[in-house]
Amino acid sequence: MSTPVATAITLHRASQVLEVAFDDGASFRLPAEYLRTHSPSAEVQGHGPGQRVLVYGRRYIRVMAIEPVGNYAVLLRFDDGHASGIFSWDVLYELGRDQERNWQAYLAALEAAGLSREPGVKPRKPGAA
């Protein structure tokens, strides 16, 4: 299977959704919060198995800039200062293809950890009402 290539990338600033179209006809609408919490950066993914960091409190995050990285990726700059994740075409495609499953797993992980999507909400003990 060949690597998908992005043919169009549009940031819808009002909704903070990144729309990415690929050469195989696939198109995905990826919210900024989803992209920030699933960034391919080592800051989020860690440096090895089991080191992934659960990013929380980013419900209203904004993409401030999109910078091309060669012909294979983009760097997204977020308003919380995060700018170290290089989103290759493969990564963007996988994030789009697996968005529903990834998002549900993320929400479940937040719940289990007693964390919130809302900025400034203090962590609570898991299972507490």
C-alpha positions in Angstrom: 0.0 0.0 0.0 1.4 3.4 -1.0 1.7 6.2 1.4 -1.2 8.6 1.2 -0.3 12.2 0.1 -2.2 15.2 1.4 -3.6 17.2 -1.5 -5.3 20.0 0.4 -5.1 21.2 4.0 -7.5 23.9 5.3 -7.7 25.3 8.8 -11.3 26.4 9.5 -10.4 29.1 12.1 -13.9 29.6 13.6 -14.5 25.9 14.3 -10.8 25.1 14.8 -11.0 22.1 12.5 -8.2 21.0 10.2 -9.6 19.6 7.0 -7.2 17.3 5.2 -7.8 15.7 1.7 -5.7 12.9 0.3 -4.8 11.7 -3.1 -6.9 8.5 -2.6 -10.1 10.5 -2.2 -10.2 10.3 1.6 -11.0 13.5 3.5 -11.0 14.1 7.2 -12.1 16.9 9.6 -9.8 16.9 12.6 -10.6 19.2 15.6 -7.6 21.1 17.1 -8.3 19.5 20.5 -8.0 16.0 18.9 -4.8 16.9 17.1 -3.2 18.4 20.2 -4.1 15.5 22.5 -2.9 13.0 19.9 0.2 14.9 18.8 3.0 12.7 17.4 5.6 14.6 19.5 7.7 12.9 22.1 6.2 15.3 24.6 2.9 13.5 24.1 3.9 10.0 22.9 6.9 9.6 25.2 10.2 8.1 24.3 9.2 4.5 24.5 6.4 2.0 25.1 4.0 3.0 28.0 5.3 6.5 28.2 2.4 8.3 26.5 1.3 11.4 28.3 -2.5 12.0 28.8 -3.0 15.6 27.7 -6.0 17.2 29.3 -7.7 20.6 29.6 -7.4 21.5 25.9 -11.1 21.8 24.9 -10.6 25.3 23.5 -7.1 24.9 22.1 -6.4 26.8 18.8 -4.0 26.1 16.0 -2.1 29.3 15.4 0.0 28.3 12.4 0.6 25.5 10.0 4.1 25.1 8.6 5.1 22.7 5.8 7.8 20.2 6.6 9.3 19.2 3.3 6.8 17.4 1.0 5.7 14.9 3.7 4.3 16.7 6.7 3.2 19.8 8.6 4.1 21.3 11.9 1.1 22.6 13.9 1.7 25.5 16.3 -0.9 25.6 19.1 -1.8 28.5 21.3 -0.6 26.7 24.4 2.9 26.8 23.0 3.1 23.2 21.8 4.9 23.2 18.5 7.0 20.0 18.5 4.7 17.5 16.7 5.4 16.9 13.1 2.2 15.5 11.5 3.3 13.4 8.5 0.8 12.5 5.9 0.7 9.0 7.3 0.0 10.3 10.8 -2.8 12.6 9.6 -4.3 9.8 7.6 -4.3 7.4 10.5 -5.7 10.1 12.9 -8.5 10.6 10.4 -9.2 7.0 9.7 -9.1 6.0 13.4 -10.6 9.2 14.8 -13.8 7.8 16.4 -12.0 4.9 18.1 -9.1 7.2 19.3 -11.5 9.8 20.6 -13.6 7.3 22.6 -10.4 5.8 24.1 -9.2 9.3 25.0 -12.4 10.2 26.7 -12.4 6.9 28.6 -8.7 7.5 29.7 -9.7 11.0 30.9 -12.6 9.6 32.9 -10.4 6.8 34.4 -7.7 9.4 35.4 -10.2 11.9 36.8 -9.2 14.5 34.3 -11.2 17.0 32.3 -11.2 18.4 28.8 -12.0 21.8 30.3 -9.0 24.1 31.0 -8.4 24.9 34.6 -10.4 22.1 36.1 -8.5 20.4 38.9 -8.0 16.7 38.6 -10.3 14.6 40.8 -10.0 11.2 42.2 -11.1 8.6 39.6 -14.6 7.3 40.3 -15.5 10.3 42.5 -18.7 12.0 41.7 
